Amino acid sequence: MKLLVAATVLVSSVVITPAASAASAPNDPNVRYFGRWNTSSSSAYVSEWAGAYLVVGFTGRTVKLKQRRTIDFFVSIDGGPDVAYKNVSGTVNLTPAPLAAGNHTLRVSYRPIAGSYKGDAVYQGIEIDSGARTFAPAVPSKIIEFVGDSITVGQQSSKQALTAYGWLTGEKLRTGHTQIAVGGACLHPAADGCLSMREGFLRTGLNLDAPAWNFGRYQANAVVINLGTNDVGHSVTKDQFRTSYVTLLRRAREKYPTAAIFALGTFRKRYLPETQAAVQTLVDGGDRNVQFVDTTGWIDEAADTTDNVHPNDQGHRKIADRLAPIVGAKI
């Protein structure tokens, strides 16, 4: 899966088309899903965490995406540039200019919930030409899971998850990838209600009452954790943070026994000793596949962020450039 660097094309209107003669439902075995999808309904699969996407192969010359309610999403056909569809719903024509006859691939990623944006990230399948069929596309065998907050989401970057360091790192390494992240998240379950990723890591969706995630659905080859930026604003003590980090690391190890685990120092240098101490606790317990990653100097707050906190596109690229060799060396 190659890194897409071409400019995004923006589509801002819904194209409603008649039903095609051939269709693919969400439970089509030829669709490859990356990230955490709620598949409890065979007619509508839902992704809530950032960076979830799907890939499917199809024959013929046209393809249409079936949506439920209003959503923004990105589409890449045949590995081409991501096309951004904004505020669309219904059956959306993705090929107003028909493709050449033959085999094609489609990748769809939904805009993550962030800030005031609350889109309906529900995949209901595709429609293709009469006589056409779907097929299983070639996809990476390895996957990296990125756990974090709005920085990992890619909030305030140009394409959200698609321009975030996690997505870019996965593309650089030609692996699958997903961002288990949401804006404003903490590590520790703060008394004022900040969403705890210590607990959220175990869930299918954004809320702590969401169904427990079935970790048998896939095994991550690497887990990259970037948490602690928000905890300080929610009165989380250093000891609470360290203890919760140990818990999260142990949970990641339990769920992914062979994964390489990376605990990133926050770019704002918050809770660095506590993060290092949590990693050392696991190392002292015999885990040799977990490490602290010092990110000091990776980005410049003035040039590489939008607000001294959230990386801009340039900042995310710099992070991915530094992180990819570290992760790649382990997987």
Helices and strands as residue ranges (DSSP letters): E 9-11, E 22-24, E 32-34, E 37-41, E 44-47, E 53-59, E 63-66, E 71-77, E 83-88, E 91-93, E 103-110, E 122-123, E 126-128, E 134-135, E 143-148, H 150-153, G 160-163, H 165-172, E 176-181, H 197-200, E 222-226, G 231-234, H 238-255, E 260-264, H 272-284, E 290-293, H 301-304, H 313-328
